Amino acid sequence: MLIGELAQRTGVAPRLLRYYGEQGLLDSARNTSGYRVYGEEAVVRVRQIRKLLAAGLTTEMIAGMLDCASGPAAHLDLCPELVRRLRGELAEVERRIGDLAQRREVLSGYLGQA
């Protein structure tokens, strides 16, 4: 399928699909006219990429995790590398939440003094 069809089927703009390709996240071939051509599996791969991006992961991190992705429903198998990386990301999110809670307390304290 051409990039326009992939964009339509996934709801992802062609520009983003090209970016995913540049980042090594999405494979394509070229037809005789030079246009990108994607296999049927690209639909699932784009869903997997979007799911990981929605979790706040960078494209660089996702590139190392896609080997753990499988299935038509964009399921992510919890292979050891994915578990390690997700735990690291979760720890970072928890740290940020703690920092934000502390900032909230300080700001609330200032407002309580007004």
C-alpha positions as a printed Julia matrix, in Angstrom:
114×3 Matrix{Float64}:
  0.0    0.0    0.0
  1.12   3.56  -0.61
  1.72   6.04   2.19
 -1.64   7.75   1.65
 -3.53   4.52   2.24
 -1.45   3.73   5.31
 -2.17   7.22   6.61
 -5.88   6.77   6.02
 -5.99   3.34   7.67
 -4.02   4.43  10.75
 -5.1    8.05  11.13
 -1.46   9.13  11.09
 -0.29  11.89   8.76
  2.05  10.89   5.91
  4.67  13.26   7.28
  4.72  11.35  10.56
  4.9    8.04   8.74
  7.96   9.28   6.85
  9.45  10.42  10.16
  8.87   6.97  11.66
 10.73   5.53   8.69
 13.63   7.95   9.2
 13.82   6.91  12.84
 14.03   3.23  11.89
 10.6    2.44  13.31
  8.74   1.67  10.09
 10.01  -0.22   7.05
  9.02   0.5    3.48
 10.17  -0.43   0.01
 10.11   1.68  -3.13
  8.03   0.88  -6.18
  9.24   1.48  -9.74
  7.99   5.08  -9.55
 10.01   5.69  -6.39
  7.02   5.87  -4.04
  7.15   4.27  -0.62
  5.26   0.99  -0.44
  4.25  -0.59   2.85
  3.19  -4.14   3.63
  0.0   -5.03   5.47
  2.01  -5.41   8.7
  2.73  -1.66   8.66
 -0.78  -0.93   9.96
 -0.07  -2.93  13.12
  3.41  -1.46  13.43
  2.06   2.1   13.3
 -0.49   1.22  16.01
  2.31  -0.18  18.15
  4.39   2.97  17.64
  1.44   5.21  18.53
  0.72   3.18  21.66
  4.3    3.54  22.87
  4.39   7.23  22.0
  1.18   7.72  24.0
  3.03   6.25  26.98
  5.52   9.11  26.66
  8.39   7.09  25.22
 10.81   8.61  22.74
 11.23   7.27  19.22
 14.76   6.25  20.16
 13.47   4.11  23.02
 10.68   2.71  20.88
 13.19   1.58  18.26
 14.68  -0.74  20.86
 11.31  -2.05  21.99
  9.56  -2.89  18.75
 11.05  -6.38  18.69
  8.75  -7.09  21.64
  5.65  -5.95  19.75
  3.42  -8.48  18.04
 -0.1   -9.29  16.94
 -2.87  -7.6   15.0
 -4.15  -5.78  18.1
 -0.78  -4.05  18.58
 -0.04  -6.17  21.64
  3.27  -5.6   23.38
  4.85  -8.79  24.67
  6.63  -8.25  27.96
 10.02  -9.48  26.85
 12.85  -8.8   29.34
 14.2   -5.76  27.49
 10.78  -4.12  27.31
 10.11  -4.8   31.0
 13.46  -3.25  31.95
 12.85  -0.14  29.9
  9.24   0.28  31.0
 10.24  -0.04  34.65
 12.86   2.63  34.13
 10.33   4.93  32.51
  7.78   4.27  35.23
 10.37   5.12  37.9
 11.1    8.4   36.09
  7.38   9.23  35.92
  7.02   8.5   39.65
 10.0   10.76  40.39
  8.46  13.58  38.37
  5.12  13.15  40.12
  6.91  13.48  43.45
  8.67  16.63  42.28
  5.39  18.12  41.06
  3.62  17.27  44.32
  6.39  19.04  46.23
  6.08  22.11  43.98
  2.31  22.09  44.49
  2.79  22.14  48.26
  5.19  25.08  48.06
  2.89  27.04  45.73
 -0.16  26.28  47.9
  1.79  27.48  50.89
  2.45  30.81  49.21
 -1.21  31.2   48.36
 -2.19  30.35  51.93
 -0.08  33.29  53.13
 -1.86  35.81  50.87
